[in-house]
Amino acid sequence: MEIQPLPNHNLILIDWLTVTTKIWSENDLINLLHLQECSWEHLDAYRYGYAHRCSFSGITIMSGGREDMGICLEMSGQGCRAFETYSDLTWLDLLGILVDPFSEFNITHIDLAFDDHTGILDIGQILDDTDHHRYRSRSRWWKVEYGSCGTTIYHGSPQSNTRVRIYDKAAERGLLDDTHWIRVELVLRDVNASGAVQAILEHQDVGPVFSGILSNYLVYCDPSSDSNKSRWQPTDYWNRLLQGAAAIHIAADPGLEYNIFRLEGYLRDQCGGAIYTWSQIYGLDSLDKLLKERRSPLNPKHKMLLEQFKRKKKGEKDLET
């Protein structure tokens, strides 16, 4: 079976989440996430002034800080994908618990990311429009970073409650030149983070919220003779981005696709040399026989990935019939 390295459609992801609480314990949070069966690692010393951390695949629970700090739950991009893969909760389930006033959570940071895999955006065009200020933004702060891992465009300072980051994710990951993966991230903090979560729950969707926040904060425009930028019309690519984002549902769970992508990367980059050598000497049929006779059992991560894939294929088959 050929594994597609990336989705062939656009996605919106929740790609970072940070919350704090003064009433929930470490075990409470693990149970809340429905991740009791996962292998959590306990370590000392981390950041934000916490002395202890408990981690699993990019999900970190920090404790041991000052009494007024409580406990901090932080989910990186990897952690968000792990939550989608291993928990039986949906994002709407989790966000609903976090905003419940009786739960007493403080949402301090959430990132919403639009992944363009279909060619809506051209990073070179966006860079040129940025350099020539062909946009209107609520922030005067902007920055462009160049490097071996591609170009990143920022609107909004690192300290602001709303920040937009646009970059070539394929270049950052070192993928092939013909791979199209442009990411537009909304970095939301404090009151803007909690407001975004409330809006997602009100809409029961992430797409319209992402599109609404972005269109209110940043719009790339076609210049005209009018000196007032507020009357400049959005570029075609920005309209397509906003309209495409608004149509994407939070129910489109990306956990499986992105974890298959990581699995493929591991096979290619870590095991590729050995697999290629064996297949050239003995052939692919022999490789298949060798894998079926392996002595090591599947680890829990691979078992869950297989089960999730089987459920997805069964769902697709049921829809066809």
ABEGO torsion letter per residue (X at the ends): XBBBABBABBBBBBABBBBBBAABBAAAAAAAAGAAABBBBBBBEBBGGBABBBBBGGBBBBBGBBAAAEBBBBBBAAAAAAAAAABABBAAAAAAAAABAAAGBBBABBBBBBBBAAGABBAAAAAAAAAAGBBBBABABBBBBBBAAEBBBBBEBAABABBBBBBBAAAAAGBBAABBBBBBBBBBBEAAAAAAAAAAAAAGBAAAAAAAAAAAABBBBBBBABABAAABBBBAAAAAAAAAAAABBAABBAAAAAAAAAAAAAAAAAAAAAAAAAAAAAEAAAAAAAAAABABBBBAAAAAAAAAAAAAAAAAAAAAX
